Structures are given as structure tokens and as C-alpha cells.
Amino acid sequence: QLGYFHVNPSEPVPWPIYQTKVNQTPHGPQLDMNDKYGQQSFDQLAANLKPDIVMGYGDMWHFGHMMESPVRNNFRFLAYYTIDGQPYFGHLNADQTTHWGQMLKKADQVVVLSHFGKEVLKQNTELKDTDIKVMYHPLEMARYPSLNDKQKREIRDKVLPKHVSRSAFIAGWLGKNQFRKQNYKLWETLHYIVHGDYIFCNDCNRTTLKEYNHSARRSKDPDKYPGELDKLTMYSHGYRYDHCWHCKSGNITPGVPNKDFYIWFHMPKNDPGYNCDLHENMWNVKENCIYTNGIDGLKGPKARDVALLISSWDCMYYPSGGEGFGNPPFEAMAAGIPIVYSDYSSHSEFCQFGGLPVQCTYIPEMIHGIMRAVVDTGDAVTQLNKLIHNPKLKTDLGRKGRVHVSQYDMHHMVDVWDDIFTNMMKKPLPIESNKLYTAVV
């Protein structure tokens, strides 16, 4: 294993981990940014170890240099590719070929983590159905206990701040703080449920949000405050929440504030990304945000403790803009926790068996144009309220999700991976065949 920015492993492993380059500086050893993904150390390591198979995991910028290596023809290459959105061009040329598609021609085997990813590659590259295998991440089901109500209360007694009711409804979030994850939707959704700033239609069962003035930090009131900042932009200017915006029915119920709804953020609050304090204060939800202490990008609680924490939540709210797989909801389902999730990309594929989808629209990444989901906050409020007010639905979805993901327990996955590697080994090394790859020297 060549670890990018390798630090001491959180759990011991029975194989060597080769560190990426470190520079000696006046401030002590510093990891070399130019070798972040092994761009400088891989070639020499591969030449010395002479591996039969090299597996590159992640995105093209994580492993693309391995397929361009001067020693590329001396090993078989497996690309374990995390497709977290679409399109996946890299660059779309005038002749409709794609940069990443051309790169993948240098892989001896392409494996993706979802059928979503496979469809993306089939429509974005020259790869055929038979060229791509789908392999979910494996799970250790025994690590994720499915807790009863009494056991959840015992954990909450230990971890919840004193001001939080032990019977509160806690939606959990586990993930990085970055644009792709669309974290800002967490505070936004929290606001609408905590403050009840919406109306619910009893005919079409949809939620209409009361539009927010972010500068004044209150719902817009164009009659009281005529001007640009209180002008409605989500709806027609004359709309006043006296009927459902979606179906126009007058059979509506005003939203009721729910001060017992919390979001637990299992992410570093000081990570570069969305400003947690700003969003908490802007949406007036500071008292309803809980953060795991003592974590950063490289360290945190033991895996067992994280599994117990997830098990103590009522649901996971996962409005991510796109996932190459989606380990957090996968693990939450293993713990019997239902998911309210963005209905897009790889995680949506399995979350449907243990959760409620949230409708979304899209915004593209700036460089590669990959579409990122932007969840419909009103629909998220609708789906979360279903779980809040229907404990049986919450329990049933959690149970169904756990049953579904149990088929991906580690011991079920080993033989399939063994077949993939065995079939790769049946083929000669590129240097011993008539299929030589060009390299960048």
C-alpha cells in the first residue's frame, strides 16, 4: 500500500504501508504536496516491488499517473473508480471522445462501486458493459449494533449535552465539509423544522417553505417590509402562503416549531468549507447543532465508538451533492438507521432500500462540469417530518435497510474479489503480450 499523506494507521494492518515523500523543513518534516497521491514515489516503488496487480482507488487524479507510469507495462492495472456524479468527461473533445475515457483504456480492469457509476462510464466512454464490473464496499456487520430504545437512551445519556432532551429526534450527518457534500443544506433544513417556517398541504402532501431573508435573519414579509430583500423570488410576488404553492389547494396546515429536532454533525467544525458558525447564526439554529468533539481530517474516535454513535441517531440526513459510493449512509443502514437522502448518484442506489429520497436539481462543478445535486429543502422537510411523526415507519425502514446491506458483509465479498484478481492473473503482463501501453516519461 502506497498511502497518500500516510500517517500512523488507526488500525494495524498485516501489510506494509509505504509513505509518500516528506520534506525536511525548519518546522520539522512536512508532507510533500507534489507527491500527494504518490505521483513521485510510485514509479520507483513499482519498479522495486514488481507487483502482479496494481489497484488504483478513487478519482482519476488519484491514480491516473499510475497508468502513465514508465513501468506501466510491467504490471496489470485495476482501476477501482469512484463515480460520484455525471457527466464524467474530464474534458469533452469536439469529436465526442473524453479525456478520462481515453485514460481508462490503459486499465486492464475497471471496477466501479455502483450501477450508477457503470451507466455513467458506458455513456461517457468507449467502455462496454462487459468491460466494467460493479463491486460495493464490503461491511463488517458485527461492528454496527442495532440498538433498541433503552440502549439508545443509555448512549444518549453519555454523549448528549445537558440541554438536549433525551427524547429529542436526532438526525445525524457524517462527512466532510466541502462543496460536493452541499453541507449548507443541513443548517437550512434544520431551520425550517425547528422554527416551523412552512405550510403543509393535506391534499398533495407537499411542503411550501416560507422564503427567508438571510440578511435580516427572518422569514420574508413583503407587506411589512416592501423592498428588494423581502421580495419573494421563489414564488410569484403576490403569493402569501394562504394556499399550497404546488397544487393550489387551500387545505393546508401551518408548520409547527419543533425545538426537539437536532442535527448531530460528525465532522470537524474547523474544516475549511462552509462556515459552521456563520450558518448556525444566520439560520438561528445554534442551540440545535451538536458536534462530535476532538475530530479533524486525520483523527477521531475509535471505529467502535463511531458505530455506537450512529446507532444512537434516529435517522441520517444525507443531502450530499454526489457520492462515488456513500460509506456513511451504508454504515448507518448497517446499524438499522433510516436515511433521508438526495436522490442522485451512487448512494441513492442502495439508500432506496432503507430510506426516503429527496428530490433535487443540479449545479455543475466549475472545472469538470460534474453535476452536483441540490436537494429541494421543502421535500427534505416533508421526508424528515414523516420519520419524526411516524416511529413505526422509522423502525421499519431501519430494519429493511439493515437486511439489505447485510448481503455485502465482508465474507460475502471475498470470493467475488478473488475471481476478479484470478481472471486478471490469467492474462499475461502487458510487456509479455501484444498489448503494450504508451507511457509518459
N, C-alpha and C positions, 0 to 999 in steps of 0.2 A: 504494500500500500504506500503510495506517494501522497502524503497529506498536504493539502494546500493550507498554509499557515498552521502547520501542525503544532498542537500543544499537547500536554500530557492527556492521554485518553481518559475519559470519565469512567470507563470500564476497561479492564485489561483484556487484550485480545491475543490469541495464540499465533500471531504472525508479526513480522517486523513492520514498523512504520518508518518510512524514510522521510526525513524532514526536508521541507523546501528551504531555499537559501536564506541565510541570516547574515546581515551586515553588522560588523563591529563599529559602534559609534561612540562618541564621548558620553552618550546617555545609556550605554550598555548595548547588548545585542538587539537589533531590530530586524523584523522580518522584511525580506526584500520584495517590494511591490512588483517588481518585474518578473518575479518567479511565483506569483500568487497562485497560479494553477499548475505550477511545475513546468512553465514554458522553457526555463533554462536548465532545470535539473533532470527532466525526463529522458532526454536523448542518451546521456551518459549512463543513467540508471538502467535503461532498457538494453543498452549495449553490454553492460556488465552482467545483468541478471539473465539475459536471453530468455524471456518469458515465452511460453507457447501461446498464451492468450493475454491480451491487454484489454481491460474493461474501462471505458471512459464513461463517467456518470455525470448527468446534469444537462447543461445547455451547451451549445456549440462552442461558446467562448471558454468553457471549462475543458473541453477535450479536443477541440479542432486541431490544436498544434500537434497532437499525437498522430493524427492521420497525415500530417505534413512532415513528419519526422524523417531525417535522413536514414534512419534504420527501420522505416516503416515496413519494408518487405521481409524483415526478419521475425515478425510476429503476426498472429491473427488478431484482428481488432473487433471488439464488440462495443457498439455504441448503445448505452442504456440511457435513452433520450427522454428528458422530462419536457413534454409539450404542454405549456401552460396557457395556451390561447391559440387564436388563429386570426389572420394567416401567419404562416411560419416561413417566410421567404428568405430572411436575411437581407437580400436585395432581389427585386423582381426585374429581370432584364427585358429589353424590348422584344426579344424572341420568346418570351414567356418562360424561359428557364430561370431557376432560382439559385442564388449563391449557396444557400445551405443544402439544397438538393444536390448540387454538384459535389459538395464536400462529402455527403453521405455515400457517394459512390465508392469512397475509399474505405468503407466499413465492410468487414466480412459478414457481420450480422448486425442488424438493427433490432433493438428491443425497446418498446415504449411501455409506459406504465398504465395506459388506459386505451380503451377502444376509441375514445375521443382523439387521443394522440395519433392512433393509427389512421383514422379518417383524415386528419389534418395532413399527415405525410403523403397519403395516397393522392390527395388533391393538390398538394403543393410541390411535389417532387415527382421524379420518374420511377420511384419505387412502386412495386406491385404488391398486391395483397399477400402473396406468398413470401415476400422479402422481409416482412415485418412481423415480429412476434409481440404479444402483449403479456406482460408479467406484472401483476400488482406487487406492491411491497409486502413482505411477509410480516406477520404479527406473532407476538408471544401472548396468546390469550390469557395465560395464567397470571400475567403481570397486571391485568386490568380487572379488578374485582367489581362485580355488580352488587352494589350496596342496597340494603333495604333502608326504609326511612329512619329507623333507630340508629343504624350505623352512620348514615349521613349526618344526623344531628350530632353524634359524638365527634365526628371530624370537624363540623362547623363550630362546635364549642371550643375547639382548639385553635382554629385558624381565623375565624371571623372577628373583625373589630367589634368592640363592645356596643357601639351604637347601632349595629345591624341586627335586626330581628332574626332569631334562629329559624323562623318560619318564612323568611323572605324568599322570593323567587330569584335565583341567581343564574344568569346566562353567562357562560364563560367564553372567553376568547383566548386562543393560544396561537401566537405567530409573531413574525417580525413587524416592525413599524416602517412601512415603505409604500410607495405609490401603488405597486401591484396589488397589495393587500387591501387597499381602499379603507384604511383604518378609520378615517374621519366619519364613516357611516356608523361606527359604533356609538360615538357620543351623540350624533344626530338622532339615531333611533332611540337611544336611551332617553333623550329629552322628551320625545313625543309620548312615550309610555309613562314616564314619571309625572309629567305635567298635564297629561290628558288633552293636549292641544290637537284634537282631531274630532271628526264626526264619523260614525259608523253607520252604514246603510243596512237596514234589516231586510231589504229586498235582494240586492246583488251581493251582499256580504263583503263589500269593499270599504276601505278606509280612505277618507279625504283629509289630508293634513291641513292644518292652519298654517299658512305661509309665514315664514319667520323673518324678522328684521334683525340681521346679525349685528348691526351697529348698535341698535338700541337694546338688543338682547331681550326681545319680547315678540309676541305674535304681531303681525301687521294689522293696523287699524286705519284703513284709508279714510274713513269718515271722520275720525278724531284727529288724524294727522295727515291732511292732504299734502302730497309732495311725492317726490320720486322714490324715496326709500320705503314708503308704505304702500306704494302702488303694487297691486297684485300682478305678478309676472308668470306664475304657474297656472293661473286661471284667467278668465275674462275680467276686465276691470270692475264690472258691476256685480260680480259674484260675492255673496255674503254668507255662505255656509248654511243657508236655510233649506238646502236640498242636497242630495248626493251629486257630486260633480260628475260621476261616471255614468249613472243611469237616470239621473234627474229626479229620482223618487224623493218624496218628502217624508218617507218612513225612516227617519234617522234617529240615532241615539247619540247625544254628546259624549265625547270621551271623558272618562273619569280619571283624575290623577291617581297614580299608583306609586306611592312613596316607598313601597316594599319591593320594588323591582331594582335590581343591581346588575352591573356587569363587572365580572372579575377579569382583569387584564393580566394574563400570564405572559408578559412581555416587558422588556426593560423600559422604564419610563424615560430614561435619559438617552435612548437610542436616537440617532439622527433620523428624522422622519417627521411625521405630524406632531405638532407641539401639544403634548397631552394637557398641560396646564391651561393653555390658551383655549382648547376645545372644551375642556371641563367648564371653564368660567363663562365662555361665550354661550354655551348651551344651558348654563345653570344646573349642572348635574354633578358638581364636585363631590357632594355627600353620597352619591350613588355609584361612585367608582372605587373599586378595590384593586390593588396591585400586589402581585407577589413580590416580596422583599428579596433583595440580595441576588438578583439575576442580571446578567449582561449578555452580550452576544456570544460569550465563550463558556460561561459557567452558570450554574443554577442548582436547584435542589436535586436530590437523587431521583433516579427514574422511578423508583417505587413510590416516593412521595408525590411526584407529579401525577402518577396514575391514580393515587388516592384522592388528590385534589380534583382531578377531572371527574372522578366518580361521585364527588360530593355536589357537583353542579346539578341544576335542574335541566339545563339544556346547553348546547353550544350554539352561539350565534356566529355564523361564518360568512360574512358578506364579501369575501375575497374577490378581487377582480380577475383571478385566473390562477389555476394550480396545475403543475406538472403531475401531481398526484393528489396531495392533500392529507399528509400524515395526521395533523391534529384532529380533523373530523373522523378519520379512520380509527384512530385510537379511542376517541370519545364513544364511537359506536361499539367498540370492543368492551367499553365499560358500561354499556347499556344506557347511554345518554343520547337523547334525540337531538337532531341537528336542524337548525333553521339556516338555510344555505343559499348562496347565489346560484341560480340555475344555469351554470355555464362552466365549461371546461371539465377537467378530469374528475374532480371531486364530486361533481353533480352526478356522475355516473353511478357511484355507489351510495351516495347520501340519500338517493331516492328510496332506498330500502329501509331507511330508519330516520326519516326527517320530513320537513316541509320546505318546498322550494320557494324562492323569492324571485319574482320577475325582475328583469334588468334590461338596461340599454347599454351602450358601449361608448368608450372613449379610447382612441388609439395611443399607443406608446409613440414617443416622438421620433426615435431613430428607426426602429424596425417595423413600425405600423401594426404591431400585435394589438388586437382589440382587448381592452380591459372592461370587464363587467362593471356597471354602476347600478347597484340594486335600487329598486323602487322602494323608498323608505316607507311609504304607505302600506305596501304589500308586506314588508317586513314586520310592521306593527300588527297587521292582521294575523300573520302566522304566529308571531310570538304570543299574542293575546289568546290564540287557540290553546296553546300549551299552558298558559297561566291559568286559564279558567276551566281547563278540562284535564284534571290529573290522570284520568284513565287513558286519554289519548297520549299523554306524555309517557306513561308506563308502557303502553302497547308499542309505540314507535321505538322506544329504547330497547324493548325485548326483541322486536323484529330486526332491528339494526345489528344487535349483538349476534343473533343467529346467522345473519347474512355474512358478516365479516369473519365469522369463525372458520369458514371454509378456506381462509387464507392464513391459517395458523402455520407456523414455521414448518412443521413436519409434513404438511400437505404440499409445500412448495419445493422441497429439496429435490425430489425426483425429476420434476419438470426442468429445473435449472440444470440438473445433471445431464439430461437429454440434450439440452441446448449446447453445453460445453462438449459433450461427447460427439455430437454431429459436427461441431466446428473442428474438432481434432481429427476427424476423418478426412478432412481436406488438407492438402499439402500447404506448407508455408508459401506465401507469395513468391519468395525467392526461389522456391523449388518447383514453381508452376509457370504457366504461360500468362499469368495474371499479375504483372508487375505494376506497382503503383508509382506514379511520379512523386518526387519529394521536393520540398523547399529546403535548399541548403544555404 
